[in-house]
């Protein structure tokens, strides 16, 4: 990967929390019957694509790695 380039996928560029979470949800969580709830982007860490959500009975802290 070239420095400064974001992770690309067939639907566009994955450079923010909601885009990355949607991608992971459609590809991994939904097919395995996991439910994502209480999604909240961490505004203070938005440049990292950071957020928190509930997955079944667990709290997940999520970061976009670019």
Secondary structure as UniProt FT lines:
FT   TURN            3..4
FT   STRAND          7..9
FT   TURN            10..11
FT   STRAND          12..14
FT   HELIX           17..24
FT   HELIX           25..29
FT   HELIX           30..32
FT   STRAND          36..41
FT   HELIX           43..48
FT   STRAND          51..55
FT   TURN            56..57
FT   STRAND          58..62
//
